[in-house]
Amino acid sequence: LKPTCGVAMDSMDGAEEATEGLQGTVRSYNGSKGYGFITGEGAFSDVMFSRHELPEDTREVRGKFIEGRAVTFSAIVKADGRSKATAVELNPSDEKVQLPGIVKNYSEKYENGIVTSHVLPDVDIRFRKTDFSADVAIGADLIGELVIFELKTLEDGKHVVSTIQFQTAKIAQKFQPGSQQGAPGQPGPPVPGMPGLYLPNGLTALQITQVLDLLAEQRRRLEMQMQPVGMKRGADMMGGMGNAYPAKTARSFVPAPPSRSSAPPQRSAPQRSSSGEVPVIKTGEFLEGSVKSYNPMKGWGLITYPKVGDVFFMKSNLAPELRDTLTQGQQVSYELVQTNDGKYRAQNILMA
């Protein structure tokens, strides 16, 4: 590109002409202070630029990212003889380098989205949630966030992301598991199928899954209780509750009728816990742990267990004398069990 002149720009000292299409290399850039210098040619051998002259998708990058990169820019010469760069853009490169970008859209349901970059105008680049270098919280709204990514081109010519990260640690912190949902005054992720109802703040992905399972079970029980007796019996015989609760879901919770055979059940078969809530499989392990949290009003809590993460328990799994007195940090002993989907739970909980 050859430099062109003649674009007038207003200033306090009168009209200034901008030279466009200049080529140079970023010599230095201080992202925290928001300015840097470009090494160009001739009268523009050392040109200052500010963060606001960078494209929108590049304004939060740090010096190491942009230093040494080839750029195209315009420049003006001020009345004091100093040059200032405007409209600074990174040049495309044949090398495998990271690119600045902005999240154009994102689907939490499908855990993928589209990112764009001024380096590749009019190109949509697909990414997956798992492409991020760090875990991203459930329910995160990524649209409009600034990122840095590496590009991979598939055999059919389509572009996808190979790795992606946020441009600053401050942005990344907003979307760490437990940070975004745990922010004061901010609701947690919404409960699917229950408009206006949100989960507690600061839960991990495992804890959210366990709570959703519990809510689904409680909702199913409530709707079963609200049905007339004849209809309820018919739903049980059909193995479900219509479209809202398919047969597979209902069968996983409705106990089978007692067997007339005198043969003992297999040891691996799920058994109901002492509270009769969810079918569980006994692991044979009796452990001790510390109560991470417990809410007697909501009727559930968590016990810290380093091997598998936090273990979920119901109020009914506690000894009667603990159900209204248990507090965070207390040491307890418990029996470790598993639900049909492999999640761990605690039952028969006593003071250690």
C-alpha positions in Angstrom: 0.0 0.0 0.0 1.3 3.4 -0.9 0.8 6.3 1.5 -1.8 8.8 0.5 -2.3 12.4 1.7 -5.0 14.9 1.6 -7.5 13.9 4.4 -8.1 17.0 6.5 -8.5 16.7 10.3 -9.5 19.6 12.5 -7.3 20.6 15.5 -6.9 23.5 17.8 -4.2 24.9 15.5 -6.1 24.6 12.3 -6.5 21.9 9.7 -4.1 18.9 9.7 -3.6 16.5 6.9 -3.6 12.8 7.5 -1.3 10.5 5.6 -3.0 7.1 5.1 -1.8 3.6 4.2 1.4 3.8 6.2 3.2 0.6 7.2 5.2 0.1 10.4 5.9 -2.2 13.3 4.8 -1.6 16.9 8.0 -0.8 18.8 6.5 -0.7 22.2 3.1 -0.6 23.9 2.0 -0.1 27.5 -1.5 -1.6 27.8 -2.1 -0.3 31.3 -1.3 3.3 30.4 -2.8 3.0 27.0 -0.2 4.3 24.6 2.7 3.1 22.5 5.1 3.8 19.5 5.2 2.6 15.9 8.4 2.5 13.9 7.6 3.6 10.4 9.6 5.3 7.6 10.7 8.8 6.8 8.9 11.5 8.7 6.9 8.7 10.5 9.9 6.7 11.8 8.7 7.1 15.4 5.0 7.7 15.8 3.0 7.7 19.0 -0.5 6.1 19.2 -3.1 5.7 21.9 -5.4 2.8 22.8 -8.3 4.7 21.3 -6.7 4.4 17.8 -6.7 0.6 17.9 -9.8 -1.3 16.6 -12.5 -2.1 19.2 -11.4 -5.8 19.4 -7.8 -4.9 20.3 -8.2 -2.2 23.0 -7.5 -4.4 26.0 -4.5 -6.3 24.7 -1.2 -6.0 26.6 2.3 -5.0 25.3 3.6 -8.5 24.7 0.7 -9.3 22.4 1.1 -6.3 20.0 4.8 -5.5 20.2 6.7 -6.5 17.1 3.5 -6.8 15.0 3.2 -5.3 11.5 0.5 -2.6 11.3 -1.2 -0.3 8.8 -1.9 3.2 10.1 -2.7 6.8 9.2 -0.7 9.7 10.8 -0.9 13.4 11.2 1.9 15.9 12.0 1.0 18.3 14.8 2.0 22.0 14.9 4.9 21.2 17.2 6.3 18.8 14.6 5.5 15.6 16.4 3.6 12.8 14.6 0.6 10.9 15.9 -0.8 7.7 14.5 -4.5 7.1 13.9 -6.6 4.2 12.7 -4.0 1.6 13.7 -4.8 -2.0 12.5 -2.9 -5.2 12.7 -1.8 -6.7 9.4 -2.7 -10.3 8.4 0.2 -12.8 8.8 1.0 -16.1 7.3 2.6 -17.2 10.6 0.6 -18.9 13.3 0.0 -16.0 15.6 -2.7 -15.1 18.1 -5.4 -12.7 16.9 -7.5 -10.2 18.8 -11.2 -10.7 18.6 -14.7 -10.0 20.1 -17.4 -12.5 20.8 -20.2 -12.0 18.3 -22.6 -14.5 19.7 -22.7 -17.4 22.1 -25.1 -20.2 23.0 -24.9 -21.5 26.6 -27.2 -24.4 25.6 -24.8 -25.7 22.9 -21.7 -24.3 24.5 -20.3 -22.7 21.3 -20.3 -19.3 19.6 -18.8 -17.0 17.0 -15.8 -14.7 17.3 -14.7 -12.0 14.8 -11.5 -10.1 14.3 -10.6 -7.0 12.3 -7.6 -8.9 11.0 -10.1 -11.1 9.1 -12.9 -8.8 8.1 -16.3 -10.4 7.4 -15.2 -13.8 8.6 -17.1 -15.7 11.3 -14.9 -18.0 13.4 -16.6 -20.7 15.5 -15.4 -21.6 18.9 -16.4 -24.0 21.7 -16.6 -23.3 25.4 -13.9 -26.0 25.9 -11.5 -24.1 23.7 -11.0 -21.6 26.5 -7.7 -22.0 28.4 -9.5 -21.8 31.7 -13.0 -23.0 32.9 -15.9 -20.6 32.1 -18.8 -20.4 34.6 -22.1 -21.9 33.7 -24.6 -19.2 32.6 -21.8 -16.8 31.5 -22.9 -14.2 28.9 -19.8 -13.9 26.7 -21.3 -11.7 23.9 -19.2 -8.6 23.4 -16.3 -9.8 25.4 -12.7 -9.2 24.1 -10.6 -12.3 23.5 -7.3 -13.5 22.0 -7.4 -16.7 19.9 -5.4 -18.9 17.6 -6.9 -19.7 14.2 -7.2 -23.1 12.6 -8.4 -23.6 9.0 -10.3 -26.9 8.2 -10.0 -28.8 5.0 -13.2 -27.3 3.7 -11.8 -23.8 4.2 -13.9 -23.0 7.2 -12.2 -21.2 10.2 -12.4 -22.4 13.7 -10.6 -21.5 17.0 -7.9 -23.8 18.4 -7.4 -22.0 21.6 -9.0 -18.9 23.1 -8.6 -16.7 26.2 -9.8 -13.3 27.5 -7.6 -10.3 26.8 -7.1 -9.4 30.5 -7.1 -11.2 33.8 -9.9 -8.8 34.9 -12.2 -10.0 32.2 -11.3 -13.6 32.9 -12.1 -13.2 36.6 -15.7 -12.2 35.8 -16.3 -15.6 34.2 -14.5 -18.0 36.6 -16.8 -20.6 38.1 -18.2 -19.2 41.3 -17.1 -15.6 40.5 -19.8 -14.4 38.2 -22.7 -16.1 39.9 -21.2 -15.2 43.3 -21.0 -11.5 42.7 -22.9 -9.5 45.3 -26.4 -8.7 44.1 -26.1 -10.9 41.0 -28.4 -14.0 40.6 -27.0 -17.4 39.8 -27.9 -19.3 36.6 -31.6 -19.7 35.9 -33.3 -23.0 36.6 -34.4 -24.6 33.3 -38.1 -24.7 32.8 -38.8 -22.5 35.9 -39.0 -18.9 34.7 -38.0 -16.4 37.4 -36.2 -19.0 39.6 -32.4 -18.8 40.0 -29.9 -21.1 41.6 -27.8 -20.0 44.6 -24.7 -17.9 43.9 -21.2 -19.3 43.7 -22.0 -23.0 43.0 -19.6 -25.2 41.0 -20.7 -27.1 38.0 -21.0 -30.3 40.0 -23.1 -28.6 42.7 -25.4 -27.0 40.1 -26.0 -30.4 38.5 -26.9 -31.9 41.9 -29.3 -29.1 42.8 -31.0 -29.3 39.4 -31.5 -33.1 39.9 -33.0 -32.4 43.3 -35.3 -29.7 41.9 -36.5 -31.9 39.1 -37.3 -34.7 41.6 -39.2 -32.4 43.9 -41.2 -30.9 41.0 -42.1 -34.4 39.7 -43.2 -35.5 43.2 -45.3 -32.3 43.6 -47.1 -32.8 40.2 -47.7 -36.4 41.0 -49.4 -35.4 44.3 -51.6 -32.9 42.5 -53.0 -35.4 40.1 -56.3 -37.4 40.8 -55.6 -40.9 42.1 -56.8 -42.6 38.9 -54.7 -40.4 36.7 -51.7 -40.8 38.9 -52.0 -44.6 38.7 -52.3 -44.4 35.0 -49.2 -42.2 34.7 -47.2 -44.8 36.8 -48.4 -47.6 34.5 -47.3 -45.6 31.5 -43.9 -45.0 33.1 -44.0 -41.2 32.9 -46.0 -38.0 32.9 -46.5 -37.1 29.3 -44.3 -34.8 27.3 -42.9 -32.9 30.3 -41.5 -36.0 31.9 -40.7 -38.9 29.5 -40.9 -42.5 30.5 -37.2 -42.8 31.1 -37.1 -40.0 33.6 -40.1 -41.2 35.6 -38.8 -44.8 35.7 -35.6 -43.7 37.2 -37.5 -42.4 40.3 -40.6 -44.5 40.6 -39.8 -47.7 42.7 -40.6 -51.0 41.1 -43.3 -53.1 42.8 -42.0 -55.7 45.3 -40.8 -58.9 43.7 -42.7 -62.1 44.6 -39.5 -64.0 44.3 -37.7 -64.8 47.5 -34.3 -64.5 45.8 -32.2 -61.6 47.3 -31.6 -58.5 45.1 -28.2 -58.2 43.3 -25.7 -56.1 45.2 -25.1 -53.8 42.3 -28.8 -52.8 42.0 -29.7 -49.3 43.2 -31.4 -49.1 46.6 -33.4 -46.3 48.2 -31.7 -44.2 50.8 -33.2 -44.3 54.3 -35.2 -41.2 53.5 -36.7 -42.7 50.5 -35.7 -39.9 48.1 -33.4 -41.0 45.3 -32.2 -44.5 44.4 -28.6 -45.0 45.4 -25.9 -47.6 45.2 -23.9 -48.2 48.4 -20.1 -47.8 47.9 -19.2 -49.5 51.2 -17.2 -46.4 52.3 -17.7 -44.6 55.6 -15.8 -41.3 55.7 -15.3 -38.1 57.7 -15.4 -34.6 56.3 -16.1 -31.0 57.1 -19.5 -29.3 56.4 -18.9 -26.7 53.7 -22.4 -25.3 53.7 -25.9 -26.2 55.1 -29.2 -24.5 54.8 -31.9 -26.1 57.0 -34.6 -24.0 55.4 -33.8 -25.2 51.9 -33.1 -28.7 53.2 -29.7 -29.5 51.7 -26.0 -28.9 52.1 -22.4 -29.9 51.1 -19.6 -31.9 52.7 -16.0 -31.3 51.6 -14.4 -34.5 50.1 -11.1 -33.8 48.3 -11.2 -37.0 46.1 -14.5 -36.2 44.3 -15.2 -32.6 45.2 -18.1 -31.5 47.4 -20.6 -34.2 48.4 -24.3 -33.3 48.4 -26.7 -34.3 51.2 -30.3 -33.8 52.1 -31.6 -32.6 55.5 -33.3 -36.0 55.9 -29.9 -37.7 55.7 -28.8 -36.1 58.9 -29.3 -37.6 62.4 -32.5 -36.0 63.9 -30.5 -34.0 66.5 -28.4 -32.4 63.7 -31.1 -31.3 61.3 -31.6 -27.8 62.9 -28.2 -27.4 64.7 -25.6 -28.4 62.1 -23.3 -25.5 61.2 -20.5 -24.8 58.6 -17.1 -26.2 59.5 -18.3 -29.0 61.8 -16.7 -32.5 61.4 -19.1 -35.3 60.5 -19.0 -38.9 59.6 -21.1 -40.3 56.8 -21.8 -43.2 54.4 -20.8 -42.4 50.8 -23.3 -43.6 48.2 -23.8 -43.0 44.4 -26.9 -42.2 42.4 -27.8 -43.9 39.2 -26.0 -41.3 37.2 -22.7 -41.7 39.1 -23.0 -38.7 41.4 -21.9 -39.0 45.0 -24.1 -38.3 48.0 -23.8 -38.6 51.7 -26.3 -40.4 54.0 -26.4 -41.6 57.6 -24.6 -38.4 58.7 -23.4 -38.2 62.4 -21.1 -36.0 64.3 -17.5 -37.2 64.0 
